[in-house]
Each structure stands twice: as structure tokens, then as C-alpha cells.
Amino acid sequence: MMTGATYSEQSRENGLQLIIASEKGDIETVKSLLKEDVYIHAQDKEGRCAIVAAAYRNQLEIVDLLIAAGADVNMKDNTLQSAFLIPTLEGYTELLKKILKAGGDIHSTDSDNGTGLIRASDRGHVEIIKELLKTEIRVNHVNRIGWTALLEAIILGDGGKRHTEIVRLLVDAGADVNLPDKEGVTPLAHAKRKNYNDIIKILEDFKAKN
């Protein structure tokens, strides 16, 4: 197995086969390839390496094998997705735990300069939020659109139980309840526009302003 920058054509070809097997969840083929001359960080035409391909399909056993073999959990594909960022969007909590333990970069951002926390807040992934808030991730990071995780949870959320819980978790973790979007609209103003009464109460309890 090879993890460095220098590799043979055979190791590269084996690396491409490793990507295919990792995506399919073909454990035996993955195990076999890892015993051979294989470039574990080979990338296909989409820029996916084996661990990224496995992450897209939530192939937990494959991810374990690749991590043990030295896979870089922070490599990104052509769309700037990584084994860390993928579970934050898809809600793969167990996968996220594995990647964090293996050194996942919590400050890594996607093509919109959004952190994993922002992505999970948008989608309503409560358990992902809880895991990320155990780290030193920046709660008030602003993405390219001009939104924080708190703003995403309100603007793109449905105001239901999951997004309300996310708002509560974020403000408890220090989210700035008065940090507005690029137009100067505050989280509370957005919540009022949508009549998200439970979220409004949480924000007002934390002295949020219109």
C-alpha cells in the first residue's frame, strides 16, 4: 500500500479499483487491494479518492479499513466534498464520529464557504449538530451567502421540532443571536417573518433584537 506522492501505474490502477470497491461496499476486494501495491489517495475523474467514495455511500466498515490504512480523511473531490463534510450534509452520525476521531478538519468548508455546522443546521440534523458542538468548530462562521448556522436553521428550516432544537443547541453554544445577514436582517426578524413561535421564544430568552 502506498500513501505518498510517488506511485507506479499499477498502484494507481489499483487505487482506482479501490475507489470502485469502496463505493460498492465490497469489503473483500478492499481488503485484498490494501494488501497490494495500491495508491490509497488515487482520484477518479470526479476527484473522489476511496474514502470519499465510501463516505458518500456511508460504508462504515470500508471507512474503518481505509482509515487504518492511512487514508486522508480531509481530501476533497472536485465539488469540495470530503469524508468530513459529507456526513454533515447527509446526517451520517456514526460516520462523522469516525472521521472526527481520525482527524477530520472541523474548520473545513464547502464550495459556499460553509462549515459542517452550517450544512447540518440547514438540513435539521440534530445529532450531527450535537457531535460538532463537542468540538472547537466556529459557531458564528459566516458562509458566502452571509448566513451563520443559526440563520440557516431559521431561514431554511421548517420551524418544526428538529430545527427548533438546533436553534436551542446553537444559542446554548454561544451563537450570536443578533448577528444579521448581509441585508441586516436578524435571526429574530427572520423567525418572526415565518411565525416560528418556539424559535422566537428561544431567541427572545437570549435577548435577541429585531
Secondary structure as UniProt FT lines:
FT   HELIX           9..24
FT   HELIX           27..34
FT   TURN            40..41
FT   TURN            45..46
FT   HELIX           50..56
FT   TURN            57..58
FT   HELIX           60..68
FT   TURN            69..70
FT   TURN            73..74
FT   TURN            78..79
FT   TURN            83..84
FT   HELIX           85..90
FT   HELIX           93..101
FT   TURN            102..103
FT   TURN            106..107
FT   TURN            111..112
FT   HELIX           116..123
FT   HELIX           126..132
FT   TURN            133..136
FT   TURN            139..140
FT   TURN            144..145
FT   HELIX           149..155
FT   HELIX           161..172
FT   TURN            173..174
FT   TURN            177..178
FT   TURN            182..183
FT   HELIX           187..193
FT   TURN            194..195
FT   HELIX           197..205
FT   TURN            206..207
//
